[in-house]
Amino acid sequence: MLNEYKCESRRGLFIRRSSAYLETKMKIIVLTALLACALAMPQRMVLPRLPTSVILNGKYQLIPEGKIVGGSVVAPNSLPFQISLQRRSASGSYSQSCGGSILDANVIIDAAHCVRNTNVDVMRVVAGEHSLSETSGLEQNRNVVSYTMHEDYNAQTFENDIALIFLDAPLDLSVPSAQPVNLPPPTSELDPPAGTVVTVSGWGTTSSGGSISDLLRSVDVPVVDDATCDAAYGGTTQRPQILPSMLCAGDMSDGGIDSCQGDSGGPLFTGTGSSAVQHGIVSWGQGCALAAYPGVYTQVSYFLDWIAANRF
């Protein structure tokens, strides 16, 4: 009897492992096919940056490169909490990678997917930045000594997409061009009401698959309730795509306003200047500025305890 039980257990384990293998193989085949279709299109198309489950359930579309994102260039250094997270190439030059916000003189708040599997030796943080191509003299360059990703970050679903980046030397926060962002109070853990206008900023592309903006830009977007956002991305009660730790914002009817590639890790906030309050971190979404597909953000108020426990 015992030997029969062991055989059944082993057979069950084999079946589970085989199913997992086949599921993984199928995901690879589907994603490869999607990429091949994107490359074969007469007009250049790009795949959206989405959780794997969203793509596999068919709630996606290939994104035309020419989709323009709204917004405008901000006054230089009017968002003093915004930083540029840059990566060094093999040639030694730095390029825009992600956004981020100053938490204090030594710590930057960012998205986990911006630092995941990245060597700290190739990263730098630039505070006081406005133009990526021109130096104003207000820039403060700092190397990265370490980062802490949320221990439960899930690269498949983008759950817990938050990280703290630690600098090699303190930023000078006595100047107007570099100021810490304010965190929301614990009482705002619930999403801001639908329709609340919030602002997102960054140097990201001004079209899906387009070129990085040289100047810092921002755009106002309305908050979208979780249920509507979840339905847009194919979520169900049993398997939601939009989790309680996420926040959605965007134009559901006309599109045209959104964050985009290169904005990741940057702030979603209310207010301006040193009084700004950060409510979200740019995380993921269906292309850029598509109607009926809001941008999805890490909800900062959900992680206040985690931030407090890991910032020092």
ZADO-1210 file (C-alpha; in nm, 4 decimals, padded with zeros to 6 digits):
<atoms>
<atom x="00.0000" y="00.0000" z="00.0000" code="MET" pos="1"/>
<atom x="00.2774" y="00.2433" z="00.0904" code="LEU" pos="2"/>
<atom x="00.4667" y="00.1680" z="-00.2311" code="ASN" pos="3"/>
<atom x="00.1457" y="00.2204" z="-00.4329" code="GLU" pos="4"/>
<atom x="00.0965" y="00.5593" z="-00.2593" code="TYR" pos="5"/>
<atom x="00.4550" y="00.6604" z="-00.3394" code="LYS" pos="6"/>
<atom x="00.4039" y="00.5644" z="-00.7035" code="CYS" pos="7"/>
<atom x="00.0820" y="00.7657" z="-00.7249" code="GLU" pos="8"/>
<atom x="00.2512" y="01.0660" z="-00.5591" code="SER" pos="9"/>
<atom x="00.5427" y="01.0506" z="-00.7985" code="ARG" pos="10"/>
<atom x="00.3092" y="01.0139" z="-01.0953" code="ARG" pos="11"/>
<atom x="00.1089" y="01.3169" z="-00.9759" code="GLY" pos="12"/>
<atom x="00.4290" y="01.5155" z="-00.9357" code="LEU" pos="13"/>
<atom x="00.5383" y="01.4144" z="-01.2860" code="PHE" pos="14"/>
<atom x="00.2022" y="01.5219" z="-01.4305" code="ILE" pos="15"/>
<atom x="00.2180" y="01.8581" z="-01.2519" code="ARG" pos="16"/>
<atom x="00.5735" y="01.9173" z="-01.3696" code="ARG" pos="17"/>
<atom x="00.4822" y="01.8156" z="-01.7247" code="SER" pos="18"/>
<atom x="00.1831" y="02.0523" z="-01.7232" code="SER" pos="19"/>
<atom x="00.3968" y="02.3380" z="-01.5964" code="ALA" pos="20"/>
<atom x="00.6550" y="02.2648" z="-01.8657" code="TYR" pos="21"/>
<atom x="00.3914" y="02.2593" z="-02.1398" code="LEU" pos="22"/>
<atom x="00.2339" y="02.5814" z="-02.0106" code="GLU" pos="23"/>
<atom x="00.5712" y="02.7569" z="-02.0084" code="THR" pos="24"/>
<atom x="00.6493" y="02.6262" z="-02.3579" code="LYS" pos="25"/>
<atom x="00.3108" y="02.7454" z="-02.4851" code="MET" pos="26"/>
<atom x="00.3714" y="03.0947" z="-02.3423" code="LYS" pos="27"/>
<atom x="00.7044" y="03.1121" z="-02.5240" code="ILE" pos="28"/>
<atom x="00.5421" y="03.0012" z="-02.8512" code="ILE" pos="29"/>
<atom x="00.2604" y="03.2570" z="-02.8187" code="VAL" pos="30"/>
<atom x="00.4939" y="03.5454" z="-02.7339" code="LEU" pos="31"/>
<atom x="00.7298" y="03.4499" z="-03.0186" code="THR" pos="32"/>
<atom x="00.4387" y="03.4442" z="-03.2618" code="ALA" pos="33"/>
<atom x="00.3195" y="03.7847" z="-03.1441" code="LEU" pos="34"/>
<atom x="00.6646" y="03.9336" z="-03.1906" code="LEU" pos="35"/>
<atom x="00.6901" y="03.7832" z="-03.5392" code="ALA" pos="36"/>
<atom x="00.3541" y="03.9371" z="-03.6319" code="CYS" pos="37"/>
<atom x="00.4633" y="04.2741" z="-03.4991" code="ALA" pos="38"/>
<atom x="00.7807" y="04.2695" z="-03.7057" code="LEU" pos="39"/>
<atom x="00.5948" y="04.1580" z="-04.0185" code="ALA" pos="40"/>
<atom x="00.3492" y="04.4502" z="-04.0186" code="MET" pos="41"/>
<atom x="00.3990" y="04.7041" z="-04.3029" code="PRO" pos="42"/>
<atom x="00.3742" y="04.9874" z="-04.0478" code="GLN" pos="43"/>
<atom x="00.6172" y="04.9404" z="-03.7612" code="ARG" pos="44"/>
<atom x="00.4251" y="04.7965" z="-03.4668" code="MET" pos="45"/>
<atom x="00.5351" y="04.7313" z="-03.1103" code="VAL" pos="46"/>
<atom x="00.4124" y="04.4958" z="-02.8421" code="LEU" pos="47"/>
<atom x="00.2649" y="04.6588" z="-02.5334" code="PRO" pos="48"/>
<atom x="00.4430" y="04.6186" z="-02.1999" code="ARG" pos="49"/>
<atom x="00.1855" y="04.4097" z="-02.0171" code="LEU" pos="50"/>
<atom x="00.1662" y="04.1256" z="-01.7657" code="PRO" pos="51"/>
<atom x="00.2037" y="03.7915" z="-01.9421" code="THR" pos="52"/>
<atom x="-00.1471" y="03.6852" z="-01.8399" code="SER" pos="53"/>
<atom x="-00.3015" y="03.9882" z="-02.0139" code="VAL" pos="54"/>
<atom x="-00.1279" y="03.9055" z="-02.3414" code="ILE" pos="55"/>
<atom x="-00.2176" y="03.5356" z="-02.3188" code="LEU" pos="56"/>
<atom x="-00.5876" y="03.6036" z="-02.2605" code="ASN" pos="57"/>
<atom x="-00.5971" y="03.8108" z="-02.5782" code="GLY" pos="58"/>
<atom x="-00.6580" y="04.1511" z="-02.4159" code="LYS" pos="59"/>
<atom x="-00.3957" y="04.3344" z="-02.6156" code="TYR" pos="60"/>
<atom x="-00.3419" y="04.4941" z="-02.9513" code="GLN" pos="61"/>
<atom x="-00.0298" y="04.5732" z="-03.1500" code="LEU" pos="62"/>
<atom x="00.0531" y="04.9401" z="-03.1112" code="ILE" pos="63"/>
<atom x="00.1130" y="05.1697" z="-03.4106" code="PRO" pos="64"/>
<atom x="00.4320" y="05.3658" z="-03.3678" code="GLU" pos="65"/>
<atom x="00.2731" y="05.7007" z="-03.4519" code="GLY" pos="66"/>
<atom x="00.0341" y="05.7217" z="-03.1540" code="LYS" pos="67"/>
<atom x="00.1097" y="06.0615" z="-02.9970" code="ILE" pos="68"/>
<atom x="00.1014" y="06.1156" z="-02.6207" code="VAL" pos="69"/>
<atom x="-00.0410" y="06.4459" z="-02.4964" code="GLY" pos="70"/>
<atom x="00.1099" y="06.6818" z="-02.2440" code="GLY" pos="71"/>
<atom x="00.3600" y="06.9619" z="-02.2580" code="SER" pos="72"/>
<atom x="00.7106" y="07.0599" z="-02.1549" code="VAL" pos="73"/>
<atom x="00.7258" y="07.1783" z="-01.7934" code="VAL" pos="74"/>
<atom x="00.9000" y="07.4951" z="-01.6768" code="ALA" pos="75"/>
<atom x="01.2652" y="07.4051" z="-01.6039" code="PRO" pos="76"/>
<atom x="01.3080" y="07.2542" z="-01.2562" code="ASN" pos="77"/>
<atom x="00.9436" y="07.3145" z="-01.1621" code="SER" pos="78"/>
<atom x="00.9196" y="06.9479" z="-01.0575" code="LEU" pos="79"/>
<atom x="01.2262" y="06.9376" z="-00.8302" code="PRO" pos="80"/>
<atom x="01.1500" y="06.5875" z="-00.6991" code="PHE" pos="81"/>
<atom x="01.1772" y="06.4279" z="-01.0455" code="GLN" pos="82"/>
<atom x="01.5021" y="06.2470" z="-01.1247" code="ILE" pos="83"/>
<atom x="01.6387" y="06.0828" z="-01.4366" code="SER" pos="84"/>
<atom x="01.7617" y="05.7256" z="-01.3864" code="LEU" pos="85"/>
<atom x="02.0257" y="05.6649" z="-01.6513" code="GLN" pos="86"/>
<atom x="02.2328" y="05.3678" z="-01.7674" code="ARG" pos="87"/>
<atom x="02.5865" y="05.3675" z="-01.9008" code="ARG" pos="88"/>
<atom x="02.6536" y="05.1972" z="-02.2322" code="SER" pos="89"/>
<atom x="02.9670" y="05.0048" z="-02.3289" code="ALA" pos="90"/>
<atom x="03.1005" y="05.3260" z="-02.4843" code="SER" pos="91"/>
<atom x="03.0698" y="05.5072" z="-02.1513" code="GLY" pos="92"/>
<atom x="02.7812" y="05.7387" z="-02.2459" code="SER" pos="93"/>
<atom x="02.4641" y="05.7594" z="-02.0367" code="TYR" pos="94"/>
<atom x="02.1078" y="05.7421" z="-02.1673" code="SER" pos="95"/>
<atom x="01.7626" y="05.7900" z="-02.0157" code="GLN" pos="96"/>
<atom x="01.6266" y="05.4680" z="-01.8687" code="SER" pos="97"/>
<atom x="01.3526" y="05.5493" z="-01.6176" code="CYS" pos="98"/>
<atom x="01.2142" y="05.8260" z="-01.4033" code="GLY" pos="99"/>
<atom x="01.2036" y="05.8342" z="-01.0252" code="GLY" pos="100"/>
<atom x="01.1469" y="06.0649" z="-00.7295" code="SER" pos="101"/>
<atom x="01.3633" y="06.2014" z="-00.4501" code="ILE" pos="102"/>
<atom x="01.2535" y="06.0491" z="-00.1204" code="LEU" pos="103"/>
<atom x="01.5338" y="06.2097" z="00.0790" code="ASP" pos="104"/>
<atom x="01.8938" y="06.3167" z="00.0211" code="ALA" pos="105"/>
<atom x="02.0138" y="05.9563" z="-00.0009" code="ASN" pos="106"/>
<atom x="01.7158" y="05.7609" z="-00.1354" code="VAL" pos="107"/>
<atom x="01.5149" y="05.7526" z="-00.4592" code="ILE" pos="108"/>
<atom x="01.1742" y="05.5872" z="-00.4912" code="ILE" pos="109"/>
<atom x="01.1316" y="05.3963" z="-00.8165" code="ASP" pos="110"/>
<atom x="00.9762" y="05.0944" z="-00.9865" code="ALA" pos="111"/>
<atom x="01.1190" y="04.7482" z="-00.9277" code="ALA" pos="112"/>
<atom x="01.1166" y="04.6691" z="-01.3001" code="HIS" pos="113"/>
<atom x="01.3523" y="04.9649" z="-01.3580" code="CYS" pos="114"/>
<atom x="01.6316" y="04.8107" z="-01.1523" code="VAL" pos="115"/>
<atom x="01.5627" y="04.4371" z="-01.1689" code="ARG" pos="116"/>
<atom x="01.8726" y="04.2412" z="-01.2770" code="ASN" pos="117"/>
<atom x="02.0661" y="04.5659" z="-01.3346" code="THR" pos="118"/>
<atom x="02.4246" y="04.6112" z="-01.2160" code="ASN" pos="119"/>
<atom x="02.4525" y="04.9201" z="-00.9956" code="VAL" pos="120"/>
<atom x="02.7841" y="05.0057" z="-01.1634" code="ASP" pos="121"/>
<atom x="02.6045" y="05.1105" z="-01.4839" code="VAL" pos="122"/>
<atom x="02.3370" y="05.3253" z="-01.3198" code="MET" pos="123"/>
<atom x="02.3362" y="05.6861" z="-01.2154" code="ARG" pos="124"/>
<atom x="02.0744" y="05.9265" z="-01.0815" code="VAL" pos="125"/>
<atom x="02.0546" y="06.2849" z="-01.2065" code="VAL" pos="126"/>
<atom x="01.8598" y="06.5358" z="-00.9960" code="ALA" pos="127"/>
<atom x="01.7921" y="06.8900" z="-01.1162" code="GLY" pos="128"/>
<atom x="01.7676" y="06.7643" z="-01.4743" code="GLU" pos="129"/>
<atom x="01.5526" y="06.9309" z="-01.7406" code="HIS" pos="130"/>
<atom x="01.7182" y="06.8906" z="-02.0804" code="SER" pos="131"/>
<atom x="01.8907" y="06.5583" z="-02.1404" code="LEU" pos="132"/>
<atom x="02.1149" y="06.7087" z="-02.4074" code="SER" pos="133"/>
<atom x="02.2113" y="07.0403" z="-02.2477" code="GLU" pos="134"/>
<atom x="02.3769" y="07.1122" z="-01.9137" code="THR" pos="135"/>
<atom x="02.2242" y="07.3913" z="-01.7041" code="SER" pos="136"/>
<atom x="02.4631" y="07.3685" z="-01.4100" code="GLY" pos="137"/>
<atom x="02.1832" y="07.2616" z="-01.1749" code="LEU" pos="138"/>
<atom x="02.2276" y="06.8893" z="-01.2366" code="GLU" pos="139"/>
<atom x="02.3449" y="06.6698" z="-00.9503" code="GLN" pos="140"/>
<atom x="02.4904" y="06.3368" z="-01.0664" code="ASN" pos="141"/>
<atom x="02.5071" y="06.0514" z="-00.8177" code="ARG" pos="142"/>
<atom x="02.6183" y="05.6931" z="-00.8567" code="ASN" pos="143"/>
<atom x="02.4062" y="05.4077" z="-00.7232" code="VAL" pos="144"/>
<atom x="02.5537" y="05.1941" z="-00.4469" code="VAL" pos="145"/>
<atom x="02.2567" y="04.9592" z="-00.3973" code="SER" pos="146"/>
<atom x="01.8858" y="04.9155" z="-00.4419" code="TYR" pos="147"/>
<atom x="01.6112" y="04.7292" z="-00.2575" code="THR" pos="148"/>
<atom x="01.3282" y="04.5781" z="-00.4598" code="MET" pos="149"/>
<atom x="01.0078" y="04.4707" z="-00.2929" code="HIS" pos="150"/>
<atom x="01.0677" y="04.1133" z="-00.1840" code="GLU" pos="151"/>
<atom x="00.7386" y="04.0016" z="-00.3423" code="ASP" pos="152"/>
<atom x="00.7760" y="04.1798" z="-00.6754" code="TYR" pos="153"/>
<atom x="00.6238" y="03.9643" z="-00.9481" code="ASN" pos="154"/>
<atom x="00.7628" y="04.0247" z="-01.2962" code="ALA" pos="155"/>
<atom x="00.4715" y="03.8296" z="-01.4488" code="GLN" pos="156"/>
<atom x="00.1936" y="04.0437" z="-01.2998" code="THR" pos="157"/>
<atom x="00.3865" y="04.3616" z="-01.2012" code="PHE" pos="158"/>
<atom x="00.2538" y="04.3211" z="-00.8477" code="GLU" pos="159"/>
<atom x="00.4577" y="04.5118" z="-00.5845" code="ASN" pos="160"/>
<atom x="00.6427" y="04.7077" z="-00.8536" code="ASP" pos="161"/>
<atom x="00.8377" y="04.9323" z="-00.6168" code="ILE" pos="162"/>
<atom x="01.2042" y="04.9788" z="-00.5253" code="ALA" pos="163"/>
<atom x="01.4303" y="05.2117" z="-00.3305" code="LEU" pos="164"/>
<atom x="01.7611" y="05.3266" z="-00.4821" code="ILE" pos="165"/>
<atom x="02.0488" y="05.4299" z="-00.2544" code="PHE" pos="166"/>
<atom x="02.3017" y="05.6920" z="-00.3635" code="LEU" pos="167"/>
<atom x="02.6777" y="05.7086" z="-00.3115" code="ASP" pos="168"/>
<atom x="02.6577" y="06.0653" z="-00.1752" code="ALA" pos="169"/>
<atom x="02.3729" y="06.2822" z="-00.0433" code="PRO" pos="170"/>
<atom x="02.1930" y="06.5184" z="-00.2784" code="LEU" pos="171"/>
<atom x="02.2022" y="06.8876" z="-00.1938" code="ASP" pos="172"/>
<atom x="01.8400" y="06.9556" z="-00.1057" code="LEU" pos="173"/>
<atom x="01.9017" y="07.3160" z="-00.0012" code="SER" pos="174"/>
<atom x="01.8548" y="07.4276" z="-00.3624" code="VAL" pos="175"/>
<atom x="01.5145" y="07.4813" z="-00.5315" code="PRO" pos="176"/>
<atom x="01.6027" y="07.2465" z="-00.8190" code="SER" pos="177"/>
<atom x="01.6220" y="06.9356" z="-00.5959" code="ALA" pos="178"/>
<atom x="01.3529" y="06.8731" z="-00.3350" code="GLN" pos="179"/>
<atom x="01.1992" y="06.5578" z="-00.1862" code="PRO" pos="180"/>
<atom x="00.8484" y="06.4534" z="-00.2857" code="VAL" pos="181"/>
<atom x="00.5781" y="06.4241" z="-00.0212" code="ASN" pos="182"/>
<atom x="00.4235" y="06.0850" z="00.0489" code="LEU" pos="183"/>
<atom x="00.0479" y="06.0482" z="00.0914" code="PRO" pos="184"/>
<atom x="-00.0918" y="05.9947" z="00.4431" code="PRO" pos="185"/>
<atom x="-00.1888" y="05.6420" z="00.5529" code="PRO" pos="186"/>
<atom x="-00.5558" y="05.7403" z="00.5350" code="THR" pos="187"/>
<atom x="-00.5321" y="05.7591" z="00.1537" code="SER" pos="188"/>
<atom x="-00.4576" y="05.3892" z="00.1073" code="GLU" pos="189"/>
<atom x="-00.7762" y="05.3591" z="-00.0959" code="LEU" pos="190"/>
<atom x="-00.7538" y="05.4818" z="-00.4547" code="ASP" pos="191"/>
<atom x="-00.8269" y="05.8507" z="-00.5106" code="PRO" pos="192"/>
<atom x="-01.1885" y="05.8785" z="-00.6367" code="PRO" pos="193"/>
<atom x="-01.2453" y="05.8144" z="-01.0067" code="ALA" pos="194"/>
<atom x="-01.2180" y="06.1367" z="-01.2017" code="GLY" pos="195"/>
<atom x="-00.9581" y="06.2921" z="-00.9710" code="THR" pos="196"/>
<atom x="-00.7066" y="06.4684" z="-01.1922" code="VAL" pos="197"/>
<atom x="-00.3460" y="06.3670" z="-01.1276" code="VAL" pos="198"/>
<atom x="-00.0237" y="06.4472" z="-01.3119" code="THR" pos="199"/>
<atom x="00.2461" y="06.2186" z="-01.4518" code="VAL" pos="200"/>
<atom x="00.5859" y="06.3386" z="-01.5700" code="SER" pos="201"/>
<atom x="00.9000" y="06.2121" z="-01.7371" code="GLY" pos="202"/>
<atom x="01.1343" y="06.2109" z="-02.0354" code="TRP" pos="203"/>
<atom x="00.9656" y="05.9099" z="-02.1893" code="GLY" pos="204"/>
<atom x="00.8760" y="05.8682" z="-02.5533" code="THR" pos="205"/>
<atom x="00.6100" y="06.0982" z="-02.6968" code="THR" pos="206"/>
<atom x="00.4695" y="05.8092" z="-02.9016" code="SER" pos="207"/>
<atom x="00.4580" y="05.4346" z="-02.8456" code="SER" pos="208"/>
<atom x="00.7867" y="05.3025" z="-02.9795" code="GLY" pos="209"/>
<atom x="00.9059" y="05.6561" z="-03.0538" code="GLY" pos="210"/>
<atom x="01.2017" y="05.8605" z="-02.9321" code="SER" pos="211"/>
<atom x="01.2816" y="05.9802" z="-02.5812" code="ILE" pos="212"/>
<atom x="01.1863" y="06.3427" z="-02.5126" code="SER" pos="213"/>
<atom x="01.4845" y="06.5722" z="-02.4585" code="ASP" pos="214"/>
<atom x="01.2883" y="06.7958" z="-02.2201" code="LEU" pos="215"/>
<atom x="01.0913" y="06.6978" z="-01.9117" code="LEU" pos="216"/>
<atom x="00.7188" y="06.6802" z="-01.9882" code="ARG" pos="217"/>
<atom x="00.4014" y="06.6289" z="-01.7862" code="SER" pos="218"/>
<atom x="00.0378" y="06.5517" z="-01.8579" code="VAL" pos="219"/>
<atom x="-00.2794" y="06.5565" z="-01.6468" code="ASP" pos="220"/>
<atom x="-00.4827" y="06.2345" z="-01.6417" code="VAL" pos="221"/>
<atom x="-00.8034" y="06.1365" z="-01.4571" code="PRO" pos="222"/>
<atom x="-00.8079" y="05.8468" z="-01.2096" code="VAL" pos="223"/>
<atom x="-00.9990" y="05.5386" z="-01.3306" code="VAL" pos="224"/>
<atom x="-01.1653" y="05.3073" z="-01.0791" code="ASP" pos="225"/>
<atom x="-01.0115" y="04.9628" z="-01.0328" code="ASP" pos="226"/>
<atom x="-01.3154" y="04.7681" z="-01.1579" code="ALA" pos="227"/>
<atom x="-01.3286" y="04.9544" z="-01.4894" code="THR" pos="228"/>
<atom x="-00.9528" y="04.9259" z="-01.5323" code="CYS" pos="229"/>
<atom x="-00.9569" y="04.5553" z="-01.4467" code="ASP" pos="230"/>
<atom x="-01.2280" y="04.4877" z="-01.7048" code="ALA" pos="231"/>
<atom x="-01.0256" y="04.6740" z="-01.9701" code="ALA" pos="232"/>
<atom x="-00.7328" y="04.4392" z="-01.9162" code="TYR" pos="233"/>
<atom x="-00.9386" y="04.1207" z="-01.9088" code="GLY" pos="234"/>
<atom x="-00.9422" y="04.0650" z="-01.5345" code="GLY" pos="235"/>
<atom x="-01.2000" y="03.8507" z="-01.3596" code="THR" pos="236"/>
<atom x="-01.3093" y="03.8064" z="-00.9976" code="THR" pos="237"/>
<atom x="-01.1106" y="03.4834" z="-00.9834" code="GLN" pos="238"/>
<atom x="-00.8066" y="03.6254" z="-01.1631" code="ARG" pos="239"/>
<atom x="-00.7851" y="04.0046" z="-01.1454" code="PRO" pos="240"/>
<atom x="-00.5239" y="04.1938" z="-01.3438" code="GLN" pos="241"/>
<atom x="-00.5598" y="04.5131" z="-01.1395" code="ILE" pos="242"/>
<atom x="-00.4673" y="04.4393" z="-00.7792" code="LEU" pos="243"/>
<atom x="-00.5439" y="04.6500" z="-00.4680" code="PRO" pos="244"/>
<atom x="-00.1847" y="04.7786" z="-00.4701" code="SER" pos="245"/>
<atom x="-00.2314" y="04.9297" z="-00.8183" code="MET" pos="246"/>
<atom x="-00.3843" y="05.2590" z="-00.9314" code="LEU" pos="247"/>
<atom x="-00.5140" y="05.3416" z="-01.2802" code="CYS" pos="248"/>
<atom x="-00.5310" y="05.6749" z="-01.4611" code="ALA" pos="249"/>
<atom x="-00.5993" y="05.7753" z="-01.8222" code="GLY" pos="250"/>
<atom x="-00.8617" y="05.8871" z="-02.0720" code="ASP" pos="251"/>
<atom x="-01.1069" y="05.5990" z="-02.1221" code="MET" pos="252"/>
<atom x="-01.3007" y="05.7611" z="-02.4068" code="SER" pos="253"/>
<atom x="-01.0586" y="05.9396" z="-02.6392" code="ASP" pos="254"/>
<atom x="-00.7101" y="05.8412" z="-02.5222" code="GLY" pos="255"/>
<atom x="-00.4257" y="06.0662" z="-02.6253" code="GLY" pos="256"/>
<atom x="-00.2874" y="06.1353" z="-02.2772" code="ILE" pos="257"/>
<atom x="-00.0672" y="05.8910" z="-02.0897" code="ASP" pos="258"/>
<atom x="00.2801" y="05.8026" z="-01.9680" code="SER" pos="259"/>
<atom x="00.4965" y="05.6022" z="-02.2097" code="CYS" pos="260"/>
<atom x="00.8212" y="05.4038" z="-02.2445" code="GLN" pos="261"/>
<atom x="01.1028" y="05.5728" z="-02.0527" code="GLY" pos="262"/>
<atom x="00.8622" y="05.7226" z="-01.7980" code="ASP" pos="263"/>
<atom x="00.8648" y="05.4016" z="-01.5915" code="SER" pos="264"/>
<atom x="00.9427" y="05.4525" z="-01.2251" code="GLY" pos="265"/>
<atom x="00.8423" y="05.8169" z="-01.2424" code="GLY" pos="266"/>
<atom x="00.5823" y="05.9934" z="-01.0282" code="PRO" pos="267"/>
<atom x="00.2055" y="06.0222" z="-01.0546" code="LEU" pos="268"/>
<atom x="00.1214" y="06.3139" z="-00.8289" code="PHE" pos="269"/>
<atom x="-00.1043" y="06.5994" z="-00.7256" code="THR" pos="270"/>
<atom x="00.0190" y="06.9514" z="-00.6594" code="GLY" pos="271"/>
<atom x="00.3450" y="07.0907" z="-00.7874" code="THR" pos="272"/>
<atom x="00.6905" y="07.1971" z="-00.6776" code="GLY" pos="273"/>
<atom x="00.7886" y="07.1148" z="-00.3197" code="SER" pos="274"/>
<atom x="00.4219" y="07.0675" z="-00.2212" code="SER" pos="275"/>
<atom x="00.3586" y="06.7779" z="-00.4620" code="ALA" pos="276"/>
<atom x="00.2244" y="06.4522" z="-00.3187" code="VAL" pos="277"/>
<atom x="00.3155" y="06.1290" z="-00.4997" code="GLN" pos="278"/>
<atom x="00.0273" y="05.8840" z="-00.5340" code="HIS" pos="279"/>
<atom x="00.1662" y="05.6437" z="-00.7924" code="GLY" pos="280"/>
<atom x="00.4750" y="05.5065" z="-00.9670" code="ILE" pos="281"/>
<atom x="00.4620" y="05.4502" z="-01.3444" code="VAL" pos="282"/>
<atom x="00.4409" y="05.0717" z="-01.3804" code="SER" pos="283"/>
<atom x="00.2718" y="04.9227" z="-01.6897" code="TRP" pos="284"/>
<atom x="00.0031" y="04.9677" z="-01.9514" code="GLY" pos="285"/>
<atom x="-00.1304" y="04.8866" z="-02.2970" code="GLN" pos="286"/>
<atom x="00.0875" y="05.0879" z="-02.5317" code="GLY" pos="287"/>
<atom x="00.0617" y="05.4615" z="-02.4695" code="CYS" pos="288"/>
<atom x="-00.2471" y="05.6821" z="-02.4571" code="ALA" pos="289"/>
<atom x="-00.4863" y="05.4297" z="-02.6112" code="LEU" pos="290"/>
<atom x="-00.8541" y="05.4906" z="-02.5412" code="ALA" pos="291"/>
<atom x="-01.0049" y="05.2339" z="-02.2999" code="ALA" pos="292"/>
<atom x="-00.6615" y="05.1279" z="-02.1706" code="TYR" pos="293"/>
<atom x="-00.5564" y="05.3417" z="-01.8713" code="PRO" pos="294"/>
<atom x="-00.1998" y="05.3534" z="-01.7485" code="GLY" pos="295"/>
<atom x="-00.1371" y="05.1362" z="-01.4420" code="VAL" pos="296"/>
<atom x="00.0653" y="05.2662" z="-01.1477" code="TYR" pos="297"/>
<atom x="00.2012" y="05.1254" z="-00.8233" code="THR" pos="298"/>
<atom x="-00.0104" y="05.2841" z="-00.5485" code="GLN" pos="299"/>
<atom x="00.2347" y="05.4520" z="-00.3097" code="VAL" pos="300"/>
<atom x="00.0023" y="05.4727" z="-00.0080" code="SER" pos="301"/>
<atom x="-00.0261" y="05.0928" z="-00.0127" code="TYR" pos="302"/>
<atom x="00.3475" y="05.0647" z="00.0549" code="PHE" pos="303"/>
<atom x="00.4062" y="05.3283" z="00.3235" code="LEU" pos="304"/>
<atom x="00.5042" y="05.0677" z="00.5844" code="ASP" pos="305"/>
<atom x="00.7404" y="04.8969" z="00.3392" code="TRP" pos="306"/>
<atom x="00.9031" y="05.2283" z="00.2504" code="ILE" pos="307"/>
<atom x="00.9486" y="05.3192" z="00.6174" code="ALA" pos="308"/>
<atom x="01.1020" y="04.9799" z="00.6948" code="ALA" pos="309"/>
<atom x="01.3492" y="04.9835" z="00.4037" code="ASN" pos="310"/>
<atom x="01.4556" y="05.3438" z="00.3485" code="ARG" pos="311"/>
<atom x="01.7401" y="05.3401" z="00.6050" code="PHE" pos="312"/>
</atoms>
